[in-house]
Protein backbone atom coordinates (compact mmCIF):
# COMPACT_ATOMS: atom_id res chain seq x y z
CA UNK A 1 0.00 0.00 0.00
CA UNK A 2 1.40 3.36 -0.92
CA UNK A 3 2.13 5.91 1.74
CA UNK A 4 -0.48 8.35 0.38
CA UNK A 5 -3.26 5.76 0.56
CA UNK A 6 -2.26 4.81 4.10
CA UNK A 7 -2.36 8.47 5.15
CA UNK A 8 -5.77 8.94 3.49
CA UNK A 9 -7.17 5.85 5.24
CA UNK A 10 -5.87 7.06 8.58
CA UNK A 11 -7.47 10.49 8.00
CA UNK A 12 -10.78 8.85 7.02
CA UNK A 13 -10.73 6.71 10.17
CA UNK A 14 -10.07 9.77 12.33
CA UNK A 15 -12.88 11.68 10.60
CA UNK A 16 -15.25 8.77 11.19
CA UNK A 17 -14.26 8.60 14.87
CA UNK A 18 -14.62 12.37 15.27
CA UNK A 19 -18.05 12.27 13.61
CA UNK A 20 -19.29 9.56 15.95
CA UNK A 21 -18.10 11.59 18.92
CA UNK A 22 -19.78 14.71 17.52
CA UNK A 23 -23.07 12.84 17.03
CA UNK A 24 -22.99 11.74 20.67
CA UNK A 25 -22.35 15.33 21.76
CA UNK A 26 -25.14 16.65 19.54
CA UNK A 27 -27.61 14.25 21.14
CA UNK A 28 -27.16 16.16 24.40
CA UNK A 29 -27.52 19.63 22.83
CA UNK A 30 -30.95 21.17 22.48
CA UNK A 31 -32.61 23.98 20.59
CA UNK A 32 -35.94 25.68 21.19
CA UNK A 33 -38.39 27.38 18.88
CA UNK A 34 -41.72 28.99 19.50
CA UNK A 35 -44.82 30.04 17.62
CA UNK A 36 -47.65 32.41 18.38
CA UNK A 37 -45.41 34.88 20.16
CA UNK A 38 -44.11 32.21 22.52
CA UNK A 39 -47.48 30.63 23.22
CA UNK A 40 -46.22 27.24 22.02
CA UNK A 41 -42.58 26.22 22.47
CA UNK A 42 -40.86 23.06 21.23
CA UNK A 43 -37.50 21.68 22.36
CA UNK A 44 -35.54 19.33 20.06
CA UNK A 45 -32.13 17.69 20.46
CA UNK A 46 -29.34 17.22 17.93
CA UNK A 47 -30.76 13.84 16.96
CA UNK A 48 -33.92 15.62 15.75
CA UNK A 49 -35.95 14.13 18.60
CA UNK A 50 -38.78 16.18 20.04
CA UNK A 51 -38.08 16.40 23.77
CA UNK A 52 -40.67 18.81 25.06
CA UNK A 53 -43.65 20.95 24.11
CA UNK A 54 -44.90 23.78 26.27
CA UNK A 55 -48.32 25.29 25.63
CA UNK A 56 -49.47 28.44 27.36
CA UNK A 57 -52.89 27.70 28.82
CA UNK A 58 -54.31 30.93 27.41
CA UNK A 59 -53.96 29.56 23.87
CA UNK A 60 -56.08 26.49 24.64
CA UNK A 61 -59.51 27.24 23.22
CA UNK A 62 -61.88 24.32 22.61
CA UNK A 63 -63.60 26.37 19.91
CA UNK A 64 -60.35 26.88 17.96
CA UNK A 65 -58.41 23.64 18.13
CA UNK A 66 -57.06 24.22 14.62
CA UNK A 67 -55.12 27.28 15.72
CA UNK A 68 -53.43 25.32 18.52
CA UNK A 69 -52.59 22.51 16.11
CA UNK A 70 -51.05 25.01 13.68
CA UNK A 71 -48.97 26.57 16.45
CA UNK A 72 -47.70 23.16 17.56
CA UNK A 73 -46.75 22.17 14.02
CA UNK A 74 -45.04 25.52 13.43
CA UNK A 75 -43.00 25.39 16.63
CA UNK A 76 -41.94 21.76 16.11
CA UNK A 77 -40.93 22.37 12.49
CA UNK A 78 -38.93 25.46 13.45
CA UNK A 79 -37.17 23.56 16.26
CA UNK A 80 -36.35 20.72 13.86
CA UNK A 81 -34.92 23.21 11.36
CA UNK A 82 -32.79 24.81 14.07
CA UNK A 83 -31.57 21.38 15.14
CA UNK A 84 -30.62 20.48 11.56
CA UNK A 85 -28.77 23.78 11.21
CA UNK A 86 -26.92 23.07 14.46
CA UNK A 87 -25.93 19.59 13.23
CA UNK A 88 -24.83 20.91 9.84
CA UNK A 89 -22.75 23.63 11.47
CA UNK A 90 -21.02 21.25 13.87
CA UNK A 91 -20.36 18.65 11.19
CA UNK A 92 -18.95 21.24 8.80
CA UNK A 93 -16.32 22.03 11.43
CA UNK A 94 -15.12 18.42 11.13
CA UNK A 95 -15.23 18.28 7.35
CA UNK A 96 -13.63 21.66 6.82
CA UNK A 97 -16.75 22.99 5.16
CA UNK A 98 -16.88 20.23 2.55
CA UNK A 99 -20.35 19.06 1.72
CA UNK A 100 -20.00 15.28 1.91
CA UNK A 101 -23.31 13.71 0.87
CA UNK A 102 -24.69 11.02 3.14
CA UNK A 103 -22.65 11.93 6.20
CA UNK A 104 -25.40 13.87 7.96
Backbone as XML, in Angstrom:
<?xml version="1.0"?>
<chain id="A" units="angstrom">
  <residue number="1" name="UNK">
    <atom name="N" x="0.856" y="-1.174" z="0.000"/>
    <atom name="CA" x="0.000" y="0.000" z="0.000"/>
    <atom name="C" x="0.897" y="1.231" z="0.000"/>
  </residue>
  <residue number="2" name="UNK">
    <atom name="N" x="0.564" y="2.172" z="-0.856"/>
    <atom name="CA" x="1.402" y="3.365" z="-0.917"/>
    <atom name="C" x="1.191" y="4.226" z="0.321"/>
  </residue>
  <residue number="3" name="UNK">
    <atom name="N" x="2.166" y="5.049" z="0.564"/>
    <atom name="CA" x="2.134" y="5.907" z="1.744"/>
    <atom name="C" x="0.950" y="6.873" z="1.696"/>
  </residue>
  <residue number="4" name="UNK">
    <atom name="N" x="0.638" y="7.407" z="0.513"/>
    <atom name="CA" x="-0.480" y="8.354" z="0.384"/>
    <atom name="C" x="-1.817" y="7.700" z="0.722"/>
  </residue>
  <residue number="5" name="UNK">
    <atom name="N" x="-2.001" y="6.461" z="0.278"/>
    <atom name="CA" x="-3.256" y="5.757" z="0.559"/>
    <atom name="C" x="-3.361" y="5.470" z="2.057"/>
  </residue>
  <residue number="6" name="UNK">
    <atom name="N" x="-2.261" y="5.081" z="2.663"/>
    <atom name="CA" x="-2.260" y="4.806" z="4.099"/>
    <atom name="C" x="-2.604" y="6.066" z="4.880"/>
  </residue>
  <residue number="7" name="UNK">
    <atom name="N" x="-2.076" y="7.201" z="4.481"/>
    <atom name="CA" x="-2.365" y="8.474" z="5.145"/>
    <atom name="C" x="-3.844" y="8.827" z="4.967"/>
  </residue>
  <residue number="8" name="UNK">
    <atom name="N" x="-4.360" y="8.640" z="3.758"/>
    <atom name="CA" x="-5.770" y="8.940" z="3.495"/>
    <atom name="C" x="-6.692" y="8.045" z="4.325"/>
  </residue>
  <residue number="9" name="UNK">
    <atom name="N" x="-6.353" y="6.765" z="4.434"/>
    <atom name="CA" x="-7.166" y="5.854" z="5.238"/>
    <atom name="C" x="-7.147" y="6.248" z="6.709"/>
  </residue>
  <residue number="10" name="UNK">
    <atom name="N" x="-5.980" y="6.641" z="7.180"/>
    <atom name="CA" x="-5.873" y="7.064" z="8.578"/>
    <atom name="C" x="-6.703" y="8.322" z="8.822"/>
  </residue>
  <residue number="11" name="UNK">
    <atom name="N" x="-6.673" y="9.263" z="7.878"/>
    <atom name="CA" x="-7.466" y="10.488" z="8.004"/>
    <atom name="C" x="-8.966" y="10.164" z="7.976"/>
  </residue>
  <residue number="12" name="UNK">
    <atom name="N" x="-9.362" y="9.236" z="7.115"/>
    <atom name="CA" x="-10.777" y="8.846" z="7.024"/>
    <atom name="C" x="-11.238" y="8.189" z="8.324"/>
  </residue>
  <residue number="13" name="UNK">
    <atom name="N" x="-10.382" y="7.361" z="8.910"/>
    <atom name="CA" x="-10.733" y="6.714" z="10.173"/>
    <atom name="C" x="-10.873" y="7.737" z="11.292"/>
  </residue>
  <residue number="14" name="UNK">
    <atom name="N" x="-9.981" y="8.717" z="11.310"/>
    <atom name="CA" x="-10.066" y="9.774" z="12.328"/>
    <atom name="C" x="-11.336" y="10.585" z="12.135"/>
  </residue>
  <residue number="15" name="UNK">
    <atom name="N" x="-11.667" y="10.924" z="10.884"/>
    <atom name="CA" x="-12.882" y="11.679" z="10.601"/>
    <atom name="C" x="-14.105" y="10.896" z="11.057"/>
  </residue>
  <residue number="16" name="UNK">
    <atom name="N" x="-14.118" y="9.609" z="10.785"/>
    <atom name="CA" x="-15.250" y="8.775" z="11.194"/>
    <atom name="C" x="-15.365" y="8.754" z="12.722"/>
  </residue>
  <residue number="17" name="UNK">
    <atom name="N" x="-14.263" y="8.607" z="13.406"/>
    <atom name="CA" x="-14.256" y="8.604" z="14.866"/>
    <atom name="C" x="-14.726" y="9.954" z="15.415"/>
  </residue>
  <residue number="18" name="UNK">
    <atom name="N" x="-14.221" y="11.027" z="14.831"/>
    <atom name="CA" x="-14.617" y="12.369" z="15.266"/>
    <atom name="C" x="-16.105" y="12.608" z="15.025"/>
  </residue>
  <residue number="19" name="UNK">
    <atom name="N" x="-16.632" y="12.094" z="13.915"/>
    <atom name="CA" x="-18.047" y="12.274" z="13.606"/>
    <atom name="C" x="-18.929" y="11.514" z="14.589"/>
  </residue>
  <residue number="20" name="UNK">
    <atom name="N" x="-18.523" y="10.322" z="14.964"/>
    <atom name="CA" x="-19.291" y="9.558" z="15.953"/>
    <atom name="C" x="-19.321" y="10.288" z="17.292"/>
  </residue>
  <residue number="21" name="UNK">
    <atom name="N" x="-18.172" y="10.832" z="17.678"/>
    <atom name="CA" x="-18.099" y="11.591" z="18.922"/>
    <atom name="C" x="-18.992" y="12.829" z="18.846"/>
  </residue>
  <residue number="22" name="UNK">
    <atom name="N" x="-18.962" y="13.514" z="17.706"/>
    <atom name="CA" x="-19.777" y="14.713" z="17.521"/>
    <atom name="C" x="-21.265" y="14.373" z="17.581"/>
  </residue>
  <residue number="23" name="UNK">
    <atom name="N" x="-21.673" y="13.255" z="16.987"/>
    <atom name="CA" x="-23.074" y="12.841" z="17.026"/>
    <atom name="C" x="-23.527" y="12.581" z="18.456"/>
  </residue>
  <residue number="24" name="UNK">
    <atom name="N" x="-22.666" y="11.978" z="19.257"/>
    <atom name="CA" x="-22.990" y="11.743" z="20.665"/>
    <atom name="C" x="-23.155" y="13.073" z="21.404"/>
  </residue>
  <residue number="25" name="UNK">
    <atom name="N" x="-22.263" y="14.022" z="21.119"/>
    <atom name="CA" x="-22.347" y="15.328" z="21.761"/>
    <atom name="C" x="-23.611" y="16.065" z="21.326"/>
  </residue>
  <residue number="26" name="UNK">
    <atom name="N" x="-23.954" y="15.968" z="20.049"/>
    <atom name="CA" x="-25.145" y="16.654" z="19.541"/>
    <atom name="C" x="-26.422" y="16.110" z="20.161"/>
  </residue>
  <residue number="27" name="UNK">
    <atom name="N" x="-26.422" y="14.842" z="20.521"/>
    <atom name="CA" x="-27.612" y="14.246" z="21.142"/>
    <atom name="C" x="-27.941" y="14.932" z="22.466"/>
  </residue>
  <residue number="28" name="UNK">
    <atom name="N" x="-26.927" y="15.507" z="23.113"/>
    <atom name="CA" x="-27.162" y="16.160" z="24.397"/>
    <atom name="C" x="-27.421" y="17.664" z="24.254"/>
  </residue>
  <residue number="29" name="UNK">
    <atom name="N" x="-27.247" y="18.205" z="23.054"/>
    <atom name="CA" x="-27.516" y="19.626" z="22.825"/>
    <atom name="C" x="-28.967" y="19.803" z="22.401"/>
  </residue>
  <residue number="30" name="UNK">
    <atom name="N" x="-29.561" y="20.914" z="22.820"/>
    <atom name="CA" x="-30.953" y="21.170" z="22.483"/>
    <atom name="C" x="-31.123" y="22.556" z="21.875"/>
  </residue>
  <residue number="31" name="UNK">
    <atom name="N" x="-32.190" y="22.686" z="21.122"/>
    <atom name="CA" x="-32.609" y="23.979" z="20.587"/>
    <atom name="C" x="-34.090" y="24.134" z="20.875"/>
  </residue>
  <residue number="32" name="UNK">
    <atom name="N" x="-34.532" y="25.380" z="20.956"/>
    <atom name="CA" x="-35.943" y="25.675" z="21.188"/>
    <atom name="C" x="-36.449" y="26.604" z="20.107"/>
  </residue>
  <residue number="33" name="UNK">
    <atom name="N" x="-37.726" y="26.460" z="19.802"/>
    <atom name="CA" x="-38.388" y="27.378" z="18.879"/>
    <atom name="C" x="-39.812" y="27.571" z="19.371"/>
  </residue>
  <residue number="34" name="UNK">
    <atom name="N" x="-40.364" y="28.726" z="19.049"/>
    <atom name="CA" x="-41.721" y="28.991" z="19.503"/>
    <atom name="C" x="-42.565" y="29.528" z="18.360"/>
  </residue>
  <residue number="35" name="UNK">
    <atom name="N" x="-43.860" y="29.499" z="18.575"/>
    <atom name="CA" x="-44.821" y="30.041" z="17.619"/>
    <atom name="C" x="-45.888" y="30.784" z="18.415"/>
  </residue>
  <residue number="36" name="UNK">
    <atom name="N" x="-46.593" y="31.660" z="17.713"/>
    <atom name="CA" x="-47.648" y="32.413" z="18.380"/>
    <atom name="C" x="-47.121" y="33.347" z="19.437"/>
  </residue>
  <residue number="37" name="UNK">
    <atom name="N" x="-45.978" y="33.949" z="19.185"/>
    <atom name="CA" x="-45.412" y="34.877" z="20.155"/>
    <atom name="C" x="-44.993" y="34.208" z="21.447"/>
  </residue>
  <residue number="38" name="UNK">
    <atom name="N" x="-44.564" y="32.947" z="21.352"/>
    <atom name="CA" x="-44.108" y="32.212" z="22.524"/>
    <atom name="C" x="-45.200" y="31.412" z="23.211"/>
  </residue>
  <residue number="39" name="UNK">
    <atom name="N" x="-46.371" y="31.365" z="22.610"/>
    <atom name="CA" x="-47.480" y="30.628" z="23.216"/>
    <atom name="C" x="-47.262" y="29.120" z="23.169"/>
  </residue>
  <residue number="40" name="UNK">
    <atom name="N" x="-46.559" y="28.657" z="22.138"/>
    <atom name="CA" x="-46.220" y="27.237" z="22.020"/>
    <atom name="C" x="-44.725" y="27.153" z="21.770"/>
  </residue>
  <residue number="41" name="UNK">
    <atom name="N" x="-44.026" y="26.380" z="22.589"/>
    <atom name="CA" x="-42.580" y="26.218" z="22.473"/>
    <atom name="C" x="-42.241" y="24.740" z="22.355"/>
  </residue>
  <residue number="42" name="UNK">
    <atom name="N" x="-41.323" y="24.432" z="21.426"/>
    <atom name="CA" x="-40.865" y="23.059" z="21.232"/>
    <atom name="C" x="-39.366" y="22.994" z="21.472"/>
  </residue>
  <residue number="43" name="UNK">
    <atom name="N" x="-38.923" y="21.913" z="22.113"/>
    <atom name="CA" x="-37.495" y="21.679" z="22.356"/>
    <atom name="C" x="-37.104" y="20.382" z="21.642"/>
  </residue>
  <residue number="44" name="UNK">
    <atom name="N" x="-36.015" y="20.452" z="20.858"/>
    <atom name="CA" x="-35.537" y="19.334" z="20.059"/>
    <atom name="C" x="-34.047" y="19.167" z="20.317"/>
  </residue>
  <residue number="45" name="UNK">
    <atom name="N" x="-33.572" y="17.909" z="20.295"/>
    <atom name="CA" x="-32.134" y="17.689" z="20.465"/>
    <atom name="C" x="-31.443" y="17.549" z="19.114"/>
  </residue>
  <residue number="46" name="UNK">
    <atom name="N" x="-30.141" y="17.338" z="19.143"/>
    <atom name="CA" x="-29.337" y="17.223" z="17.930"/>
    <atom name="C" x="-29.579" y="15.952" z="17.146"/>
  </residue>
  <residue number="47" name="UNK">
    <atom name="N" x="-30.379" y="15.059" z="17.689"/>
    <atom name="CA" x="-30.760" y="13.845" z="16.958"/>
    <atom name="C" x="-32.130" y="14.029" z="16.305"/>
  </residue>
  <residue number="48" name="UNK">
    <atom name="N" x="-32.613" y="15.260" z="16.282"/>
    <atom name="CA" x="-33.918" y="15.621" z="15.752"/>
    <atom name="C" x="-35.053" y="14.878" z="16.459"/>
  </residue>
  <residue number="49" name="UNK">
    <atom name="N" x="-34.907" y="14.725" z="17.771"/>
    <atom name="CA" x="-35.951" y="14.127" z="18.595"/>
    <atom name="C" x="-36.666" y="15.233" z="19.355"/>
  </residue>
  <residue number="50" name="UNK">
    <atom name="N" x="-37.986" y="15.218" z="19.292"/>
    <atom name="CA" x="-38.780" y="16.178" z="20.042"/>
    <atom name="C" x="-38.727" y="15.782" z="21.514"/>
  </residue>
  <residue number="51" name="UNK">
    <atom name="N" x="-38.247" y="16.690" z="22.350"/>
    <atom name="CA" x="-38.078" y="16.402" z="23.771"/>
    <atom name="C" x="-39.199" y="16.974" z="24.626"/>
  </residue>
  <residue number="52" name="UNK">
    <atom name="N" x="-39.731" y="18.110" z="24.189"/>
    <atom name="CA" x="-40.666" y="18.815" z="25.057"/>
    <atom name="C" x="-41.514" y="19.785" z="24.253"/>
  </residue>
  <residue number="53" name="UNK">
    <atom name="N" x="-42.762" y="19.914" z="24.658"/>
    <atom name="CA" x="-43.654" y="20.946" z="24.106"/>
    <atom name="C" x="-44.291" y="21.656" z="25.284"/>
  </residue>
  <residue number="54" name="UNK">
    <atom name="N" x="-44.245" y="22.966" z="25.252"/>
    <atom name="CA" x="-44.905" y="23.775" z="26.273"/>
    <atom name="C" x="-45.983" y="24.610" z="25.597"/>
  </residue>
  <residue number="55" name="UNK">
    <atom name="N" x="-47.182" y="24.562" z="26.175"/>
    <atom name="CA" x="-48.320" y="25.289" z="25.631"/>
    <atom name="C" x="-48.868" y="26.206" z="26.719"/>
  </residue>
  <residue number="56" name="UNK">
    <atom name="N" x="-48.895" y="27.486" z="26.435"/>
    <atom name="CA" x="-49.469" y="28.444" z="27.363"/>
    <atom name="C" x="-50.968" y="28.169" z="27.453"/>
  </residue>
  <residue number="57" name="UNK">
    <atom name="N" x="-51.483" y="28.089" z="28.648"/>
    <atom name="CA" x="-52.891" y="27.701" z="28.821"/>
    <atom name="C" x="-53.858" y="28.703" z="28.210"/>
  </residue>
  <residue number="58" name="UNK">
    <atom name="N" x="-53.405" y="29.938" z="27.999"/>
    <atom name="CA" x="-54.310" y="30.933" z="27.414"/>
    <atom name="C" x="-54.586" y="30.677" z="25.937"/>
  </residue>
  <residue number="59" name="UNK">
    <atom name="N" x="-53.756" y="29.847" z="25.297"/>
    <atom name="CA" x="-53.960" y="29.556" z="23.872"/>
    <atom name="C" x="-54.876" y="28.348" z="23.668"/>
  </residue>
  <residue number="60" name="UNK">
    <atom name="N" x="-55.210" y="27.659" z="24.745"/>
    <atom name="CA" x="-56.077" y="26.485" z="24.642"/>
    <atom name="C" x="-57.535" y="26.950" z="24.607"/>
  </residue>
  <residue number="61" name="UNK">
    <atom name="N" x="-58.127" y="26.820" z="23.429"/>
    <atom name="CA" x="-59.509" y="27.238" z="23.223"/>
    <atom name="C" x="-60.238" y="26.092" z="22.528"/>
  </residue>
  <residue number="62" name="UNK">
    <atom name="N" x="-61.176" y="25.449" z="23.209"/>
    <atom name="CA" x="-61.880" y="24.316" z="22.607"/>
    <atom name="C" x="-62.615" y="24.673" z="21.316"/>
  </residue>
  <residue number="63" name="UNK">
    <atom name="N" x="-62.906" y="25.954" z="21.121"/>
    <atom name="CA" x="-63.602" y="26.370" z="19.912"/>
    <atom name="C" x="-62.645" y="26.650" z="18.756"/>
  </residue>
  <residue number="64" name="UNK">
    <atom name="N" x="-61.328" y="26.612" z="19.023"/>
    <atom name="CA" x="-60.349" y="26.885" z="17.960"/>
    <atom name="C" x="-59.156" y="25.945" z="18.084"/>
  </residue>
  <residue number="65" name="UNK">
    <atom name="N" x="-59.446" y="24.655" z="18.033"/>
    <atom name="CA" x="-58.406" y="23.637" z="18.135"/>
    <atom name="C" x="-57.422" y="23.738" z="16.967"/>
  </residue>
  <residue number="66" name="UNK">
    <atom name="N" x="-57.922" y="24.123" z="15.808"/>
    <atom name="CA" x="-57.065" y="24.219" z="14.619"/>
    <atom name="C" x="-55.917" y="25.193" z="14.815"/>
  </residue>
  <residue number="67" name="UNK">
    <atom name="N" x="-56.181" y="26.313" z="15.485"/>
    <atom name="CA" x="-55.115" y="27.278" z="15.723"/>
    <atom name="C" x="-54.018" y="26.666" z="16.595"/>
  </residue>
  <residue number="68" name="UNK">
    <atom name="N" x="-54.402" y="25.961" z="17.639"/>
    <atom name="CA" x="-53.430" y="25.325" z="18.521"/>
    <atom name="C" x="-52.624" y="24.280" z="17.746"/>
  </residue>
  <residue number="69" name="UNK">
    <atom name="N" x="-53.298" y="23.511" z="16.923"/>
    <atom name="CA" x="-52.591" y="22.509" z="16.111"/>
    <atom name="C" x="-51.580" y="23.177" z="15.192"/>
  </residue>
  <residue number="70" name="UNK">
    <atom name="N" x="-51.968" y="24.284" z="14.563"/>
    <atom name="CA" x="-51.051" y="25.010" z="13.681"/>
    <atom name="C" x="-49.843" y="25.539" z="14.440"/>
  </residue>
  <residue number="71" name="UNK">
    <atom name="N" x="-50.073" y="26.052" z="15.646"/>
    <atom name="CA" x="-48.967" y="26.572" z="16.450"/>
    <atom name="C" x="-48.008" y="25.457" z="16.856"/>
  </residue>
  <residue number="72" name="UNK">
    <atom name="N" x="-48.547" y="24.306" z="17.185"/>
    <atom name="CA" x="-47.696" y="23.164" z="17.558"/>
    <atom name="C" x="-46.850" y="22.733" z="16.367"/>
  </residue>
  <residue number="73" name="UNK">
    <atom name="N" x="-47.483" y="22.575" z="15.222"/>
    <atom name="CA" x="-46.749" y="22.170" z="14.023"/>
    <atom name="C" x="-45.664" y="23.190" z="13.686"/>
  </residue>
  <residue number="74" name="UNK">
    <atom name="N" x="-46.004" y="24.470" z="13.747"/>
    <atom name="CA" x="-45.038" y="25.524" z="13.425"/>
    <atom name="C" x="-43.848" y="25.506" z="14.376"/>
  </residue>
  <residue number="75" name="UNK">
    <atom name="N" x="-44.106" y="25.364" z="15.672"/>
    <atom name="CA" x="-42.999" y="25.388" z="16.633"/>
    <atom name="C" x="-42.122" y="24.150" z="16.499"/>
  </residue>
  <residue number="76" name="UNK">
    <atom name="N" x="-42.727" y="22.989" z="16.272"/>
    <atom name="CA" x="-41.940" y="21.761" z="16.112"/>
    <atom name="C" x="-41.100" y="21.834" z="14.838"/>
  </residue>
  <residue number="77" name="UNK">
    <atom name="N" x="-41.691" y="22.275" z="13.740"/>
    <atom name="CA" x="-40.930" y="22.371" z="12.490"/>
    <atom name="C" x="-39.774" y="23.355" z="12.606"/>
  </residue>
  <residue number="78" name="UNK">
    <atom name="N" x="-40.000" y="24.478" z="13.261"/>
    <atom name="CA" x="-38.929" y="25.457" z="13.448"/>
    <atom name="C" x="-37.818" y="24.888" z="14.336"/>
  </residue>
  <residue number="79" name="UNK">
    <atom name="N" x="-38.187" y="24.177" z="15.390"/>
    <atom name="CA" x="-37.174" y="23.561" z="16.256"/>
    <atom name="C" x="-36.384" y="22.508" z="15.500"/>
  </residue>
  <residue number="80" name="UNK">
    <atom name="N" x="-37.053" y="21.719" z="14.672"/>
    <atom name="CA" x="-36.347" y="20.716" z="13.863"/>
    <atom name="C" x="-35.387" y="21.383" z="12.891"/>
  </residue>
  <residue number="81" name="UNK">
    <atom name="N" x="-35.810" y="22.482" z="12.267"/>
    <atom name="CA" x="-34.921" y="23.213" z="11.355"/>
    <atom name="C" x="-33.704" y="23.766" z="12.091"/>
  </residue>
  <residue number="82" name="UNK">
    <atom name="N" x="-33.922" y="24.306" z="13.283"/>
    <atom name="CA" x="-32.791" y="24.811" z="14.074"/>
    <atom name="C" x="-31.845" y="23.677" z="14.446"/>
  </residue>
  <residue number="83" name="UNK">
    <atom name="N" x="-32.400" y="22.532" z="14.779"/>
    <atom name="CA" x="-31.575" y="21.384" z="15.135"/>
    <atom name="C" x="-30.743" y="20.927" z="13.936"/>
  </residue>
  <residue number="84" name="UNK">
    <atom name="N" x="-31.364" y="20.866" z="12.773"/>
    <atom name="CA" x="-30.623" y="20.476" z="11.558"/>
    <atom name="C" x="-29.511" y="21.465" z="11.266"/>
  </residue>
  <residue number="85" name="UNK">
    <atom name="N" x="-29.799" y="22.765" z="11.425"/>
    <atom name="CA" x="-28.767" y="23.784" z="11.208"/>
    <atom name="C" x="-27.617" y="23.608" z="12.199"/>
  </residue>
  <residue number="86" name="UNK">
    <atom name="N" x="-27.949" y="23.289" z="13.452"/>
    <atom name="CA" x="-26.925" y="23.070" z="14.460"/>
    <atom name="C" x="-26.043" y="21.877" z="14.067"/>
  </residue>
  <residue number="87" name="UNK">
    <atom name="N" x="-26.663" y="20.790" z="13.639"/>
    <atom name="CA" x="-25.928" y="19.591" z="13.234"/>
    <atom name="C" x="-25.044" y="19.905" z="12.030"/>
  </residue>
  <residue number="88" name="UNK">
    <atom name="N" x="-25.605" y="20.572" z="11.042"/>
    <atom name="CA" x="-24.834" y="20.909" z="9.837"/>
    <atom name="C" x="-23.632" y="21.780" z="10.192"/>
  </residue>
  <residue number="89" name="UNK">
    <atom name="N" x="-23.841" y="22.758" z="11.060"/>
    <atom name="CA" x="-22.748" y="23.633" z="11.473"/>
    <atom name="C" x="-21.643" y="22.892" z="12.201"/>
  </residue>
  <residue number="90" name="UNK">
    <atom name="N" x="-22.026" y="22.009" z="13.117"/>
    <atom name="CA" x="-21.023" y="21.251" z="13.869"/>
    <atom name="C" x="-20.280" y="20.271" z="12.963"/>
  </residue>
  <residue number="91" name="UNK">
    <atom name="N" x="-20.999" y="19.621" z="12.081"/>
    <atom name="CA" x="-20.360" y="18.648" z="11.194"/>
    <atom name="C" x="-19.438" y="19.341" z="10.191"/>
  </residue>
  <residue number="92" name="UNK">
    <atom name="N" x="-19.803" y="20.545" z="9.763"/>
    <atom name="CA" x="-18.949" y="21.239" z="8.797"/>
    <atom name="C" x="-17.613" y="21.622" z="9.420"/>
  </residue>
  <residue number="93" name="UNK">
    <atom name="N" x="-17.594" y="21.773" z="10.749"/>
    <atom name="CA" x="-16.324" y="22.027" z="11.431"/>
    <atom name="C" x="-15.375" y="20.836" z="11.259"/>
  </residue>
  <residue number="94" name="UNK">
    <atom name="N" x="-15.948" y="19.623" z="11.274"/>
    <atom name="CA" x="-15.122" y="18.420" z="11.125"/>
    <atom name="C" x="-14.659" y="18.217" z="9.691"/>
  </residue>
  <residue number="95" name="UNK">
    <atom name="N" x="-15.534" y="18.554" z="8.751"/>
    <atom name="CA" x="-15.228" y="18.278" z="7.348"/>
    <atom name="C" x="-14.558" y="19.449" z="6.658"/>
  </residue>
  <residue number="96" name="UNK">
    <atom name="N" x="-14.284" y="20.493" z="7.405"/>
    <atom name="CA" x="-13.629" y="21.660" z="6.823"/>
    <atom name="C" x="-14.522" y="22.393" z="5.840"/>
  </residue>
  <residue number="97" name="UNK">
    <atom name="N" x="-15.818" y="22.294" z="6.032"/>
    <atom name="CA" x="-16.753" y="22.986" z="5.159"/>
    <atom name="C" x="-17.124" y="22.216" z="3.912"/>
  </residue>
  <residue number="98" name="UNK">
    <atom name="N" x="-16.520" y="21.044" z="3.716"/>
    <atom name="CA" x="-16.879" y="20.234" z="2.550"/>
    <atom name="C" x="-18.256" y="19.657" z="2.736"/>
  </residue>
  <residue number="99" name="UNK">
    <atom name="N" x="-19.033" y="19.662" z="1.688"/>
    <atom name="CA" x="-20.352" y="19.058" z="1.724"/>
    <atom name="C" x="-20.210" y="17.612" z="1.265"/>
  </residue>
  <residue number="100" name="UNK">
    <atom name="N" x="-20.172" y="16.688" z="2.228"/>
    <atom name="CA" x="-20.002" y="15.277" z="1.912"/>
    <atom name="C" x="-21.347" y="14.583" z="2.010"/>
  </residue>
  <residue number="101" name="UNK">
    <atom name="N" x="-21.968" y="14.286" z="0.868"/>
    <atom name="CA" x="-23.313" y="13.710" z="0.870"/>
    <atom name="C" x="-23.374" y="12.404" z="1.666"/>
  </residue>
  <residue number="102" name="UNK">
    <atom name="N" x="-24.466" y="12.252" z="2.412"/>
    <atom name="CA" x="-24.693" y="11.017" z="3.144"/>
    <atom name="C" x="-24.062" y="10.962" z="4.519"/>
  </residue>
  <residue number="103" name="UNK">
    <atom name="N" x="-23.298" y="11.973" z="4.882"/>
    <atom name="CA" x="-22.655" y="11.929" z="6.202"/>
    <atom name="C" x="-23.566" y="12.434" z="7.295"/>
  </residue>
  <residue number="104" name="UNK">
    <atom name="N" x="-24.460" y="13.362" z="6.965"/>
    <atom name="CA" x="-25.403" y="13.875" z="7.961"/>
    <atom name="C" x="-26.555" y="14.521" z="7.280"/>
  </residue>
</chain>
